[in-house]
Amino acid sequence: MGNSQNSKVKTFIIEIKGLVQGVGFRPFIYRIAKSAKLNGYVENRNTGVLIKLNATENKLLEFIENIKKNAPPVSDIESINFIETSSEIFTDFEIKKSKTVSDEVTQISPDIAVCEDCLNDIKNQINRINYPFVNCTNCGPRFTIIKKIPYDRINTTMNVFKMCDDCFKEYTDIFNRRFHAQPIACSNCGPHYTLHYNNKTFENINEVINNVRNLLKNKKIVAIKGYGGFFLACNALDEEAVSRLRKRKKREGKPFAVMFPSIEILEKYAFINEKEKLALQSYRKPIVILKQKKDLPYSVNVGLNTIGAILPYMPFHYLLFENFNIDAIIFTSGNISDEPIVTDNEVALNKLTSIADAILVYNREIYNRVDDSVVRVINNQERIIRRSRGYVPSPLLLDFNVEGILATGAELSNCFCIGKGNQAIFSQHIGDLKNIETYEFYLSTIEKFKELFNFKPIIIVSDMHPDYLSTRYAEESGIKHLKMQHHHAHIVACMAEHKLNENVIGVAFDGTGYGIDNNIWGSEFMICNLREFKRAFHFEYIPAPGGDKVTYEPWRSAVSYLYKYFNQQFLQFNLSFLKNVNPTHLNMIISMIDKRINCPLTCGAGRLFDAVSALINLCTHAKFHAEAPMRLESIINESITEAYSYNIYDNLVSFKNTFYEIIVDLKNNVPSSIISTKFHNTVINIIISIVKILREKYNINKVVLSGGSFQNKYLLEKVESILSSYEFDVYSHKKVPSNDGGIALGQLVFGAVNKNL
């Protein structure tokens, strides 16, 4: 095409897909169009952002380049496509009203931590002085308030608040950063807090803040309504307050998240590298698991060597910490035991008063419940452990179409996943589907996603486990139903994340998962692709006396391993962990194993870690999920390079030598930290050995690691680095959890490649 063609004014349609709504995208387009003297219009559609304009080809390409280079910081452009269309002459550039044009949907923004500009406004703008709901197009609630798309105020829970003249002026000023900021509000027209304490209510924000500060200073517990639900706070440096919260919340052992006012204060208590700083200070503001530097009270993290740290992300958090002489507050989900986080004011005032001394509510509805997200930096990569606020509902983009597929997820750490075009859209963290409240949350969220994303399921994919509520939901749906093996789903989820579509060596380590032989799997070495798998190696089976009880009583797994390898001889070994076990219980367990009563066979890596943790008397009774492996990891001494021996035969791994050598070390009073490290090194050596065998046999160089055991920082770092040194291509999770919160992605992809079966 010649220069004369390039300089001729034509009419173009530009379609932009990705995270381009609720992030100030249309005013950004307006400003750069005006500065380039281009005429036309921009509008939100349910498919993304559409621009129609008059331009020469050269000007068009410059304009698109400007969009790519200078897009709003929170936006995420998936694609920009343009076509020439029939000539239409525009005399100005304008922003048009949103349109719905098809069943396709654009991305919905997750909630965004308050920005620096808004924090300045609560100090300087008359109508926003100390206003705790300040926001703009660059920050504030999004997913938690949206009811349907397009993302306009009328489709959010802000629709009941009528803008005052000042807010309306900003909302309609194209050059204001609050132009079309749907949750725009100020102290004259927006939501407000009410503190309920001691049969009194306080609504003046300064009184509210002062009262909450005084309560926290005086050992009290306060329930605070956040973006996605209520949170429970107390002084994190006061053992009495923290232990009282633990008792009232019925949360015996699981570590609490801790909110620090700044990165500088956090650095007094934890070691933080640059990648961890980036995660902590990102607009997502997740909880980041850090290595502890300075001890917090025991009840905060129950003796573990890590801190789940989070920085303020709501304006209220910053107001609370200002001139507040407490370094840290506990910041944990506002719920009782394993129930979902409370979102409703009345429910909070009824339920949370059994835990909190005061309840702080605000008068805007939370439509979509979300917990805080949790990440950990491993091998200098951010790894998501719990995917919720700040990440959901941003999709994962795939290489193929997953339209109409609903993946129901697992029983533990449940997330489900829906397919829209090439987008895998994860739900927020739902939790363990083991009580009616969580299951109701699961069901209602599926219905909300159907409406929000205009989603009509045509295929439903579930786990193979017949007793999972997520499987039963699929069976009762009346929709074409596919079942997928749990550990295959783990590997395929990681493959999908890395866009792999070929045969790989899959290593899936976790605590449990229904196997095709009706036993409990969890130490799987597979040759697999997106469609099918072959089980190549696994750990030896042991009986799990009492079934699920082994997860809360790790000593049972230790006894099962010892009895398998040493018969009743192990009772003569004088093992200290058995002193904590009632002799009647011990004899009962041995009898159950002998008679095969309620003793399903398991080869789960989680049970092996449990057994070793109990054997060295570190954790014989677990107060929360995966406590025994977490305690084992927390005492690792990284200077130790030794390992125990083991035996690989047929397609099995035997730990008889490992257990024998651990018992010898115990008799020789070798420190637990050394035993733990040698055990971890043994598991690492096994993985490396078997993966090398499989490469030799199948000529496959790509290794995919998945399953909850790979949340273990030491294990994953060592396995990745050693495999890489042997020139393997190694893939592990970053964007979705390696635990059961990620398997819905594997199910979704499995549904896509098997939909014609």
Sequence and secondary structure as in RCSB ss.txt:
>XXXX:A:sequence
MGNSQNSKVKTFIIEIKGLVQGVGFRPFIYRIAKSAKLNGYVENRNTGVLIKLNATENKLLEFIENIKKNAPPVS
DIESINFIETSSEIFTDFEIKKSKTVSDEVTQISPDIAVCEDCLNDIKNQINRINYPFVNCTNCGPRFTIIKKIP
YDRINTTMNVFKMCDDCFKEYTDIFNRRFHAQPIACSNCGPHYTLHYNNKTFENINEVINNVRNLLKNKKIVAIK
GYGGFFLACNALDEEAVSRLRKRKKREGKPFAVMFPSIEILEKYAFINEKEKLALQSYRKPIVILKQKKDLPYSV
NVGLNTIGAILPYMPFHYLLFENFNIDAIIFTSGNISDEPIVTDNEVALNKLTSIADAILVYNREIYNRVDDSVV
RVINNQERIIRRSRGYVPSPLLLDFNVEGILATGAELSNCFCIGKGNQAIFSQHIGDLKNIETYEFYLSTIEKFK
ELFNFKPIIIVSDMHPDYLSTRYAEESGIKHLKMQHHHAHIVACMAEHKLNENVIGVAFDGTGYGIDNNIWGSEF
MICNLREFKRAFHFEYIPAPGGDKVTYEPWRSAVSYLYKYFNQQFLQFNLSFLKNVNPTHLNMIISMIDKRINCP
LTCGAGRLFDAVSALINLCTHAKFHAEAPMRLESIINESITEAYSYNIYDNLVSFKNTFYEIIVDLKNNVPSSII
STKFHNTVINIIISIVKILREKYNINKVVLSGGSFQNKYLLEKVESILSSYEFDVYSHKKVPSNDGGIALGQLVF
GAVNKNL
>XXXX:A:secstr
  HHHHTS EEEEEEEEEE SSSSHHHHHHHHHHHTT EEEEEEETTEEEEEEEE HHHHHHHHHHHHHH  TT 
EEEEEEEEEES    SSEEE   B  SS        B   HHHHHHHHH GGGTT TT  BTTBB  TTTB SSS
  GGGBTTTTS   HHHHHHHT TTSTTTT TT   TTTS  EEEEETTEEE SHHHHHHHHHHHHHTT  EEEE
 SSSEEEEEETT HHHHHHHHHHHT  SS  EEE S HHHHHHHEE  HHHHHHHHSTT  EEEEEESS   HHH
HTT SEEEEE   SHHHHHHHTT   S EEEEESSSTTS     HHHHHHHGGGT SEEEEESS   S     EE
EEETTEEEEEE  TTTTT  EE SS  TTEEE   SSSB  EEEETTEEEE    B TTSHHHHHHHHHHHHHHH
HHTT   SEEEEES TT HHHHHHHTS SEEEEE HHHHHHHHHHHHTT  S EEEEEE S  B TTSSB  EEE
EEE SS EEEEEEE  EE TTTTHHHH HHHHHHHHHHHHHGGGGGGS  GGGGGS HHHHHHHHHHHHHTSS  
EE  HHHHHHHHHHHTTS SS SSTTHHHHHHHHT  TT       EEETTEEE HHHHHHHHHHHHTT  HHHH
HHHHHHHHHHHHHHHHHHHHHHH   EEEEESGGGG HHHHHHHHHHHHHTT EEE  SSS SSGGGHHHHHHHH
HHHTTT 
